Amino acid sequence: MTEITAKEVESLVNKGKALNIIDVREVDEVADGKIPGAVNIPLGHVESRIDELDKSEKYIMVCRSGGRSGRAAEFLDNQGYNVINMQGGMLSWKGEVC
């Protein structure tokens, strides 16, 4: 599985890069703050909402510590999606949240 650090994601966000960030935390967790532009699809809903994703796009998967997003990334990778897991999740994120 391909991984990226929170610092690398923050750098891309700060440079204004258009990113597809999927936050797989639960709704109540995301209420405490998420990466600007991230879309919340809780891990338990990824399979049922897979039609919202485009196989021609690249997705960065995020959760609290990197475990759930790793499972989501593995699942999506097995379905033919281009995904990257953010190491350390939001616990490693030092950038802005919304």
C-alpha positions in Angstrom: 0.0 0.0 0.0 1.3 3.5 -0.9 1.6 5.9 2.0 2.1 9.6 2.4 3.0 11.6 5.6 0.7 14.2 7.1 3.4 16.7 6.5 3.5 15.9 2.8 -0.3 16.3 2.6 -0.2 19.6 4.5 2.5 20.8 2.0 0.3 19.9 -1.0 -2.8 21.6 0.7 -0.8 24.7 1.4 0.4 24.9 -2.3 -3.3 24.8 -3.4 -3.1 21.4 -5.0 -6.4 19.9 -5.9 -6.6 16.8 -3.7 -9.2 14.1 -3.2 -9.1 13.5 0.5 -11.5 10.9 2.0 -11.8 11.0 5.8 -13.1 7.6 6.9 -13.7 8.6 10.6 -17.2 8.5 12.1 -19.3 11.7 11.7 -18.9 12.6 15.4 -15.1 12.4 15.0 -15.1 14.6 11.9 -17.2 17.2 13.8 -14.0 18.0 15.8 -12.3 19.1 12.6 -11.1 17.7 9.3 -8.7 18.6 6.6 -10.2 21.4 4.5 -11.8 19.9 1.4 -11.9 16.4 2.8 -15.0 14.4 2.2 -16.3 12.2 5.1 -17.2 8.7 4.2 -17.1 6.6 7.4 -15.3 3.3 7.0 -18.4 1.3 7.3 -20.0 3.1 4.4 -17.1 3.0 1.9 -18.3 -0.2 0.2 -21.9 1.1 -0.2 -20.7 4.6 -1.4 -18.0 3.3 -3.8 -20.0 4.6 -6.8 -19.2 8.1 -5.6 -15.5 7.5 -6.4 -13.8 7.7 -9.8 -11.2 5.1 -10.7 -9.4 7.8 -12.8 -8.7 9.9 -9.8 -6.2 9.6 -6.9 -7.5 9.5 -3.3 -5.8 10.2 0.0 -7.4 8.2 2.8 -7.4 9.7 6.3 -8.6 8.6 9.7 -7.6 9.2 13.4 -4.4 7.2 13.5 -4.0 5.6 10.1 -5.4 2.1 10.8 -9.0 2.5 9.4 -7.8 4.5 6.5 -5.3 1.8 5.8 -8.1 -0.8 5.7 -10.2 1.5 3.4 -7.1 2.1 1.1 -6.5 -1.7 0.9 -10.1 -2.4 0.0 -10.3 0.4 -2.6 -6.9 -0.7 -4.1 -8.3 -4.2 -4.5 -11.2 -2.7 -6.4 -8.9 -0.9 -8.8 -8.8 2.6 -7.3 -5.7 4.7 -7.0 -5.4 5.3 -3.2 -2.7 6.5 -0.8 -3.0 6.2 3.0 -2.0 9.1 5.2 0.4 7.8 7.9 -0.5 8.6 11.4 -3.9 10.0 10.5 -5.3 13.2 12.1 -3.1 12.6 15.2 -0.1 13.5 12.9 -1.9 16.4 11.2 -0.5 19.8 12.2 -2.3 21.9 9.5 -5.5 23.8 9.5 -8.8 22.0 10.1 -12.3 23.1 9.4 
